């Protein structure tokens, strides 16, 4: 039985506890039948539709434009504990439209968000490029006026989640108002826009829909710009400010499942005539795993509570939450593999699956090393 005592912490309100219970019950009943890890595109489409039908996507694309970050974190943690693709399908709907929710015009929001909320439309966040990952200021994909209220985009994006299955992309491009990060703008680009093509589908150790996108004379209305000209960096960072702590929550979901599997293994596996759990070394590992999880959870839900309490930015708190939670989850899952012995490296086992799932979380939305720089700059300022 998963440990739910953290829900009694003062970060949460009764509605959050009710939501966590509803999500857990729904995921247990629904997710296994929807997921086929040999068909990630189809799985994600089915999951998005089911999440919309169940009403959970209203938290990813809130109608009132106000994110409940504690709810986002609880949902990501819960879905990740059940299956990594369930977490992915939910989270990318929010990340892919976060810029619209925070900075879009009423017309832009109305054109996209109801479909995303209902699970009929899949969204994507197109920031990373071959030479611009953690250093967003190096974005080279160019956007230029093309006359008659049209702009054209030329360049590439890569490692784009939902690439290849998305209906809508939020694309960050160099508009040139100033050097570096001050010369970027964000645009809403429908997937069927001429000049946008899927250049490559990208395979990873934990399969998800990922792609490299190529833009060549890709023309969209200038009114598709999200926010002010040259404000793309601010739009991107405001979006990540909301969703970065939720990455830590997904890591928590993976870590909790690893601990649950390890507890069951320790109690049911006999070694030298006694349960594995009777060994002091096993007890030490379990204690360290549980402590790491609680430490990470405190960081994640501190960040979420701070944002929900009215803080305009939680850059430091979100960076700490992502760094601590993803690094802790990696260690917890590694210990779970070790406690399972040979079973831990068997393809398809719970520890092996989690081991592949967790690794990317220490990289995307800002690698651990970048989070350390963010934290240091915040405290030095």
N, C-alpha and C positions, 0 to 999 in steps of 0.2 A: 504494500500500500504506500503510495508516494507520500512524503512528508508535506503536510499542508499547514504546519504550525506558523510558517512565515506570514500567512494570510491574517494572522491576529496582530501583526505589527501595526503601529499607529499610522503608517503611510496610507492605509487603505480605508475606504468607506464600505458600508454594507453592500452597495451596488457592485463594487469591485469583487467582493467575495462571491456574490451571486453569479456574476459574469464568469468567474474562474470555474465555478461548478458547472455552469451551463456548457461552457466550452469543452471541459473535460468529458462530460457525458456525450456531447455531440461528436467529438473526435473519436471516442472509443467506439461509438456505434457506426460512424459514417466513413472515417478515413480509410480503414483497411480495404474496403470494397472499391475505393476510387483510385488507389495508387498501384501503379505497375512501374517498377523502377527500370524496366526495359522500354518503357514508352513515357518518357518524361514530359514531352509536349502534351500528349493526350491526358496524362495524369494532372498536369497543371491546369489545363482547360476545364477538366471535370471538377477539380478542387475549387477553382475560382467560381464556377457556376454554383456549386453547393454552398460555398461560403457566402455568396451573395444571397442565395435563397434563404439561408439560415439567419441572415441579418447581421453577420459579424463584420461585413465590409463597411458598414456605416461608421465603424471606428477608424478604418483606414482612409476614408474619404468623407469626413464629417460634413453634414449638410449645413451646419452653422459656421463652418470654417474654424472651429476650435478643437484642437486635438486633446483627447484624454490620454496622456502619455502613459499613465499607470495602466489603463485598459489595454493600450497597445502592447505594453510589456507583458502583462499577464497573458494575453492571447498568444503572443509569440512564444513565451515560455511553455504554455500548455500545448500548442500545436507542435512545437519542436520536440517535446517529450514523446509525442505519439509518432511523428514522422517528419523528417527534414523537408520533404516536398510540401507538406501541409503548411509548415512555417513559411517556406519560400513563396508559395502561392498567395498567402495572406499579406506578407510583408511587402512584396513588390507592388501590390496594388496601392499601398500607401506611399512608398518611396517614389513610385512612378508618377503620382499625381500630387505629391506634397507641395511642389512649386506652385501648382494651380490653386490648391487649397489656401496657401499662405499669401500668394502674390498675384493670382490670376484675376482677370476682370470678371464681372458677373456673367457676361456672355460666354467667355471661355469656360468658366466653371460649369455653366448650364449645358454646354455642348458635350462635355466629357464626363463629369463626375457622376451624374445619375446612372449612366451605363456601367461605370466602374463599381459603383455602390451595389448595383443589382447583380454583378457578376457576369454581365453580358459583354463587357469590354475589358481588354487586358492592357495594362499600362506599363511603361518602361522609362527608366531614368538614364539618359545617355550623356555621361560626363567623361568617362575615361577614354584616352586615346593611346596609340602605340607609344608615344613619347610624353604622355601627360597622364600620370596616374595619381600619385599622392601630391604631386606639384601641379595643382589645377591651373596655375598661372601660365603654364606652358601649352595650354590648349591652342591648337593650330587650325582646326576646322574653321573655315572662314564663312562669314555671312556678309553679303554685299547687296546694295540696292540694285534692283533690276528694272526699275521703272514701273509706272502704272500701279503703285502700291504693292509691289511684289519684291521679295528678297530671294537671293539664291544662296544655297549652301553647298560648299565643296570641301571634301576632306573625308576623314575616317573616324569612327569610334570603335572601341573594342571592349571585350569582356562585359558586354551589355546584357544584364539579366532580363529575361523575357525576350531577348533578341530572337527574331524569327517567328514568334507567336503573338507579339504585341499588336494591338490595333492603333496605339498612339505612343509616340516618343516625345519626351521633353528633352530637347537637345541644347547643349551649351556650346556656343560658338564665339569665335573672335570677331567682334564688331568694330574694334579699333578706336574707341573713344579715347583711350589712354593706353600706355604700355602695361604689360603684365595683367594682373587680376582685375584691374579697373577697366579693361577693354573687352569684357565679355558680356554677352547677352544670351537670354534663354528663349527658345522658340518651341511652340507646339507643332509637331510634324506628324500628320497621319501616316500610317504605315504604307498606304497605297499611293503615296505621293510619287509621281514620276521623278526619276533621278535618285531615289533611295532604293538600295538593294541590299540583300543579305549576302555579304561577300564570303562569309565562312561561318559555319557552326562550330563551336568550340567544346571539346570534350574535357571533362575534369574528373578527378578521382571520386567525387561524389556528384553524379550526373544531375545537372540542372539545365534549363534552356538558356544558353548563352550564345552570343554571336558577335562577329565583327561586321559593322555596318559601313557601307560605302555611299557617299553622297557626291553626285556629279551633276551640276546644273539642276539641283533639286530646288524647285521654286515653291514658295509658300507665301501667303498674304503677310504683309508687314504687320497687320493687326494680330498675327499669331504670336507676336513677342509677348513674353510673360514678364511683367515688371518694366522698369525703366530701361532705356538704352544704357549699356555699360554697367548695369546692376546685376549681371548674371552671377558673378561670384557671390554676392550677398544672398541672392536667391538660393544658390546651391548650398551655401553654408547654413542658412536658416533651415533648409530642409534636413540637412544632416544633423543639425542641432536637435531636431525632434527624433530622428530615427536612429541615431548612433547608439543611444542607450538601449534601444530595443534590440540591437544586435547582441548586446550583453545578455538581454533576457532570453534570446534564442539559445545562446551558449549555456545559460542556466538550465534550460529544458533538456539539452543534451546531457549535461553533467548530472542532473537529477536522475535521468534514466540510467546512466552508467552506475551511479551509486545504488539504485534499486536492484539492478542486475547483479552487482557485486555482493550486496547483502544476501540475496537469494543464493548465490554461488557459495558464499562463505558458510551459510547455514546448512546447505544440502550436500556439499562436497566433503567426503571423508578423506583424511590424510593421516597416516600413521596411527590409525585406530580411533581418531577423534575428528569432530567437525573442524573444517578449516578455520571457522570462527573462533575456535578455542586457542589458536596460536596468537601469542602476543604481537608478533609482527603483522599478522592480519588485522588485529584490532587497531594497531597503530595506523595502518593504511586507511582503514575505514574512518577513524577519527579525523585524520588529516583531510580526507576527502570531504567529510561533512563540514568541517570548519572552513575549508576553502569555498564551498558552495554558499554557506551563510555569509561569509565575508563579501563574496561577489554580489549576492542578493542585496545586501545592505547598500552597496554602491549603486546598483541598478535602480533600486526603488527610491533611494535618496534623490538621484537625478530626476527620475520621473515625477516624484512628489514636488520637487523644487520647481520644475517647469509648470506643473498643474497649479501651483500656488501663486503663479503670476510673474515669475521671473522672465524677463524678456529674452534672455539668452542663458543657456546652461552649458556653454562651451567646455569649461573645465570639468564640470560634474559628468557630462556625457562622455568626455574623453576618458576620464578615470573609470567610469562604469564599463565602457567597452574594453579597455585595456585589462582591467582586473578580471572581469568575467570571462573573457575569451582565453586569457592565459591560464586562469584557474581551471576552466573546463578542459583545456588540453591536458593538464596535469592529472585531473581526476579521471579522464577517460584513459589515459596511458596507464594509470594504476589499475583500472578495471581490466584492461587487456592483460596485465601481468597477473592479476588474481585469477583470471580465467585460464591461464596457462595456454596450452595448445588450442583450446576452444576459442580463446580470445583472438586468434589470428585466422580462424576459419572464415572463409569468404561467406558473407551473409549473416554471420552471428551478430548479436547486438553490439558487443564491444568493437568488432571490426567495422561495422557500419558507422558507428559513432566516431570512430577514429578518423574515417575518411570525411565525415560531415564537418567535424569541428575545425579542420585545418584551414579552410578558406576564411573562416570568421576572424582569424587573426590578421587577415590581409585586407579584405574588402571594407569599404567605407572608412579607409584610413588604417594603414598597418599599425601594429603596436608601436613601432619606433616613431611613427608620425604622431601618435597619441601622446607619447612622452614629450615631443617637441611642443605640441599644443598646450599641454599642462604646464610645462616650464615657462612658456611665453606668458601664459595667463597669470601665473604667480609672480613673475618678474615685473609684470605691468602693474 
